[in-house]
């Protein structure tokens, strides 16, 4: 009996290990680590350069977007030179045929001989670019709404409202991608959502909230969910899409949106950071001068403007680096599994950040003093356990599905039914599907 139980346990463990998509686990871990780093550096950035939230929004996004562009160009130039060295007989017409997609390149003169393949790999075709444009505008809108609501909604309430990202992603995926969720997925989503809320709810979220702005902040998760689901759609439809290409262009369009909406800050009491930035409103000239002051602080130009401390550049660079890695890892995870799964794993950031805030050595890496250490409480542990349990439950079909499928096979064959085939694929199945498509 003892040997039988041991064999069953080993068999179950082997089945679960085989069902785990380890590449997705690695990307999820990278996303969480970079997300915690982004949270820490963002807080430190606010201490060093206070009162310039709009400038910081497009600046640190622009920093990592520039890095993505340099990496993308370098990679494709090297690939082009390597291909030319291995295929010296490829002529201009052959290069044009390689580069032409169904809808052509996004750049004018896309049929310009040997430049065509490189342009396509750098900026994609028109179909991809329409997706990138929508993704960028949706992400920019989400960041804008949350930025405007900042200071008018309790920070802990912000953490709870941000968890609407998960149900919004599931809703958009079900409507746009026609996905259906089974009992395991629904149970897992509820557990993860409950765990994220449990981490912050006992700390108190009732004070410091304005109802309208709480609604605005929560609504900001909807366009972000749309952008995440569109990422999955692009990876499915266009197999040439690379994570670097998508990351740069979608971020680029989001930055343009944030810069174009800067005049909103001229409205009295519209933008907050430790109080209203312009309590009585501002002219366009004043707004531009304020942006210039932010850059003077960033580059350490003396005399430092109001709200600036020496060395402000360091947390800004740390924030840009960690956020860039987080964006890349999230998009790669969407390609590997699915949009909803990536958002589900991202919910671990709430308990993960709470645990990291209790480690003085980690806080010290970002210049945060020991006085800011937050002890790990019982509800942080409870929330973390619920999140992990929810992620396991969400992929219950992957862990327990094969045995169930064998048991149900005769009845399905006899009836000719296909129950369950319309529900969302499991993490491992979605990973295999992504590999085949991409």
Residue pairs with C-beta under 8 A, 6 or more apart in sequence:
15 399
15 402
15 403
16 399
19 395
19 398
19 399
19 426
19 428
20 398
20 427
20 428
21 336
21 337
21 427
21 428
21 431
23 336
23 431
24 333
24 336
24 337
24 341
24 427
24 431
27 329
27 332
27 333
27 336
28 329
28 333
28 342
28 345
28 348
30 325
30 329
31 326
31 329
31 330
31 333
31 342
31 345
31 346
32 345
32 346
32 348
32 349
32 352
34 322
34 323
34 325
34 326
34 329
35 322
35 326
35 346
35 349
35 352
35 353
36 349
36 352
36 353
36 356
37 318
37 321
37 322
37 325
37 326
37 366
38 319
38 322
38 323
38 326
39 349
39 353
39 356
40 353
40 356
40 362
40 363
40 365
40 366
40 368
41 315
41 318
41 319
41 322
41 366
42 315
42 319
43 366
43 368
44 315
44 318
44 319
44 366
44 367
44 368
45 56
45 60
45 312
45 315
45 316
45 318
45 319
46 273
47 309
47 315
47 367
48 308
48 309
48 311
48 312
48 314
48 315
48 316
48 367
49 56
49 294
49 297
49 298
49 307
49 308
49 309
49 312
49 315
49 316
50 273
50 274
50 307
50 308
51 273
51 274
51 277
51 306
51 307
52 273
52 277
52 290
52 291
52 293
52 294
52 297
52 307
53 147
53 150
53 271
53 272
53 273
53 277
54 147
54 258
54 262
54 265
54 271
54 277
54 291
55 290
55 291
55 294
55 295
56 294
56 316
57 143
57 147
57 258
58 255
58 258
58 259
59 294
59 295
59 298
59 316
59 320
60 316
60 319
60 320
60 323
61 251
61 254
61 255
61 258
61 320
61 323
62 255
63 316
63 317
63 320
63 321
63 324
64 251
64 320
64 321
64 323
64 324
64 327
65 247
65 248
65 251
65 252
65 255
65 324
67 324
68 244
68 247
68 248
68 251
68 324
68 328
69 248
71 244
72 122
72 242
72 244
72 245
72 248
73 122
75 244
76 118
76 121
76 122
77 118
79 121
80 117
80 118
83 90
84 90
90 114
92 113
92 114
95 113
95 114
95 116
95 117
96 111
96 113
96 116
98 116
98 117
99 105
99 110
99 111
99 116
99 117
99 118
99 119
99 120
100 110
100 111
100 116
100 120
101 120
101 125
101 127
101 240
102 125
102 127
103 125
103 126
103 127
104 110
104 111
104 125
104 126
105 116
105 119
105 120
105 123
105 124
105 125
105 126
106 119
106 123
106 124
106 125
106 126
106 128
106 129
107 119
107 123
109 115
110 116
110 119
110 120
112 119
120 240
121 240
121 242
121 245
122 245
123 129
123 245
123 249
124 132
124 238
124 240
124 241
124 245
124 249
125 238
127 237
127 238
128 234
128 238
128 241
128 245
129 249
131 230
131 233
131 234
132 234
132 246
132 249
132 250
132 253
133 253
134 226
134 227
134 230
135 227
135 230
135 231
135 246
135 250
135 253
135 254
136 227
136 249
136 250
136 251
136 252
136 253
136 254
136 255
136 256
136 257
137 253
137 254
137 257
138 223
138 224
138 226
138 227
138 230
139 223
139 224
139 227
139 250
139 251
139 254
140 253
140 254
140 255
140 256
140 257
140 258
140 261
141 220
141 223
141 257
142 220
142 221
142 222
142 223
142 224
142 227
143 220
143 254
143 258
144 220
144 257
144 258
144 261
144 264
145 216
145 217
145 219
145 220
145 223
146 158
146 162
146 217
146 220
147 271
148 213
148 216
148 264
148 270
148 271
149 158
149 213
149 214
149 216
149 217
149 220
150 158
150 217
150 272
150 273
151 272
151 273
151 274
151 275
151 276
152 209
152 210
152 213
152 272
153 161
153 208
153 209
153 210
153 213
153 214
153 217
154 204
154 205
154 206
154 207
154 208
154 209
156 200
156 201
156 203
156 204
156 205
157 205
157 208
157 209
157 214
157 217
158 217
159 196
159 199
159 200
159 350
160 196
160 197
160 200
160 201
160 205
161 214
161 217
161 218
161 221
162 217
162 221
163 193
163 196
163 197
163 221
163 347
163 350
164 218
164 221
164 222
165 221
165 224
165 225
165 343
165 346
166 189
166 192
166 193
166 340
166 343
166 344
166 347
167 189
167 193
168 221
168 222
168 224
168 225
169 225
169 228
169 229
169 339
169 340
169 343
170 181
170 189
170 340
171 225
172 222
172 225
172 226
172 229
173 179
173 229
173 232
173 338
173 339
173 340
173 424
174 180
174 181
176 229
176 230
176 233
177 229
177 232
177 233
178 422
179 340
179 423
179 424
180 422
180 423
180 424
181 189
181 423
181 424
182 397
182 420
182 423
182 424
184 393
184 394
184 395
184 396
184 397
185 340
185 394
185 423
185 424
187 390
187 393
187 394
187 396
188 344
188 390
188 391
188 392
188 393
188 394
188 395
188 396
189 340
189 344
189 390
189 394
190 390
191 386
191 387
191 389
191 390
191 393
192 344
192 347
192 386
192 387
192 390
192 391
192 394
193 347
193 390
194 386
194 390
195 347
195 350
195 351
195 382
195 383
195 384
195 385
195 386
195 387
195 388
195 389
195 390
196 347
196 350
196 351
196 383
196 387
197 383
198 379
198 382
198 383
198 386
199 350
199 351
199 354
199 379
199 380
199 383
199 384
200 350
201 379
202 377
202 379
225 339
225 343
227 250
228 330
228 334
228 339
228 342
228 343
229 339
231 246
231 331
231 334
231 335
231 339
232 334
232 335
232 338
232 339
234 241
234 246
235 241
235 334
235 335
235 434
235 437
235 438
236 434
236 437
239 437
239 438
241 438
243 328
243 331
243 332
243 335
244 328
246 331
247 324
247 327
247 328
247 331
251 327
262 287
262 291
263 284
263 287
264 270
264 271
265 271
265 277
265 278
265 282
265 287
266 278
266 281
266 282
266 283
266 284
266 286
266 287
267 278
267 281
268 276
268 278
268 279
268 280
268 281
269 276
269 278
269 279
270 276
270 278
271 277
271 278
277 290
278 286
278 287
278 290
282 290
293 305
293 306
293 308
294 305
296 304
296 305
296 308
297 304
297 305
297 307
297 308
297 312
298 312
298 313
298 316
299 313
300 310
300 311
300 312
300 313
304 310
314 367
315 366
315 367
318 366
330 342
330 346
333 341
333 342
333 345
334 342
335 434
335 438
336 431
336 434
337 427
337 430
337 431
337 434
338 424
338 425
338 427
338 430
340 424
341 394
341 427
341 430
344 390
344 391
344 394
345 391
347 387
347 390
348 384
348 387
348 388
348 391
350 383
350 387
351 380
351 383
351 384
351 387
352 384
354 374
354 376
354 380
354 383
355 376
355 380
355 384
356 362
356 363
357 363
357 372
357 373
357 374
358 373
358 374
358 375
358 376
359 373
360 370
360 373
363 369
363 370
363 372
363 373
364 370
392 399
394 427
395 426
395 427
395 428
397 404
397 426
398 426
398 427
398 428
398 429
401 426
411 417
412 418
412 419
424 430
425 433
